[in-house]
Amino acid sequence: MKNQEIPFFKPTIEKEEIEEVVNTLKTGWIGQGPKCEQFELNFRNYIGTDYAVSVSSCTAGLHLSLIALGIGRGDEVITTPLTFCSTANAIVHAGATPIFCDIEPKTLTIDPEKIEEKITQKTKAIIPVHLYGYPAEMTKILKIAKKYNLYVVEDAAHAVETVYHNQKIGAIGDTAVFSFYASKNITTGEGGMITTNNEAVAEKLKILRLHGLDKDAWKRYKAGQYKHYECVMPGYKFNMTDIQASLGIWQLKKVEKWRKMRKQIVQTYNELFNTLKEVQCVVRPGEDTPDNVVQAYHLFPIMVKNPHDRDHLLTYLQSNGVGVGVHFKPVHQYTYYQSILKNESYPIAENAGDRLLSLPLFPTLHQEDVKTVFEVVQNFFTSKKQIHLLNSNAQDTVKK
Ligand SMILES: *Cc1c(COP(=O)(O)O)cnc(C)c1O
């Protein structure tokens, strides 16, 4: 029997978001303008940074951060293999070489103890990823960065709400980049935000995101008299639009409420899965307090004890109407990265990558659905045991 479909993710788009978008459409200013400025102001107030620069995606923001920091051809940037491919792609886009560094088995974030052995004369930056909204070990990473004079660009795609040692993610490295992709904690459909406390970097990012122009269209329009613009560098087309920002302004107001709702769901999942020995939870609400960490609870991955079960379980869940994902297949295992790397191996990331699968998690997911998801996983293991028993009984019969 197929259950009612339980999607992997469903964005929460409410009346306020819809009205704001309609209102923006009616004003006639739908490109980058006052709504983007408003969203940036609200975002930097929320994070507590001096600057926030809206962009078209987190990928674009990572790429722009590297360009703004002067990183390019001939440079190396260290990052984790257990991330979305776009973290490494952005390094390639900037013209630099991604250097992978294995992860720490408990938090699955980049292992600071292994970073130093990856540093060469060419190393310019480290990109830690706050995976699933759990902060990477920033104190140790910053110490290494300082020692070797490296920049730190944080991939904060999962980490809008994350706090590390009493400090919000966004103000720790040189820049932090957030994602508002459709399935992230807050969404603008597509979109991203770069936060920084460095004024010169913020100015450069603003110019780079819009063709390299010294004045954006909204500022020229607002000025009243005609203003010529100057193209001061070959920039990109990486700006956000006011339609997207209209969503973001309201999504941001609800970010903490939704985090609490997801935390509740994660708690229920943890209680249920603690009774199932074949899998292990990766995101644990009990880890919110040590060292003053606040997790963003972006995803709910579990790890199967036996990697052979993983793909069967993915198929089983999907065919029983439960949406699933894998976060992530380690980036160095993808065809393109295989082609540029020299048979490199990152055993801890590979082990995790073979055993991880993510279950539905979004604020409006019902508690009964959480229970159903658990039961489907449980049924998979029970039926597996039965099949195993049947097979061994059949063999016994043959023997007799
Ligand atoms: C989603 C994601 C990105 C990319 O975000 P976009 O806004 O879609 O470009 C980057 N890194 C991680 C870890 C992500 O999950």
The ligand as an SDF file (V2000), in Angstrom:
LIG
                    3D

 15 15  0  0  0  0  0  0  0  0999 V2000
   22.3660   24.9170   -1.9230 C   0  0  0  0  0  0  0  0  0  0  0  0
   23.8090   24.9750   -1.6370 C   0  0  0  0  0  0  0  0  0  0  0  0
   24.6640   25.8460   -2.3280 C   0  0  0  0  0  0  0  0  0  0  0  0
   24.2260   26.6280   -3.5250 C   0  0  0  0  0  0  0  0  0  0  0  0
   23.1960   27.5080   -3.2850 O   0  0  0  0  0  0  0  0  0  0  0  0
   22.4800   28.2270   -4.5230 P   0  0  0  0  0  0  0  0  0  0  0  0
   21.7870   29.3960   -3.8910 O   0  0  0  0  0  0  0  0  0  0  0  0
   21.5380   27.2400   -5.1150 O   0  0  0  0  0  0  0  0  0  0  0  0
   23.5410   28.6490   -5.4740 O   0  0  0  0  0  0  0  0  0  0  0  0
   25.9840   25.9360   -1.9330 C   0  0  0  0  0  0  0  0  0  0  0  0
   26.4610   25.1740   -0.9260 N   0  0  0  0  0  0  0  0  0  0  0  0
   25.6830   24.3160   -0.2500 C   0  0  0  0  0  0  0  0  0  0  0  0
   26.2770   23.5400    0.8700 C   0  0  0  0  0  0  0  0  0  0  0  0
   24.3440   24.1770   -0.6050 C   0  0  0  0  0  0  0  0  0  0  0  0
   23.5780   23.2730    0.0330 O   0  0  0  0  0  0  0  0  0  0  0  0
  1  2  1  0
  2  3  1  0
  2 14  2  0
  3  4  1  0
  3 10  2  0
  4  5  1  0
  5  6  1  0
  6  7  2  0
  6  8  1  0
  6  9  1  0
 10 11  1  0
 11 12  2  0
 12 13  1  0
 12 14  1  0
 14 15  1  0
M  END
$$$$
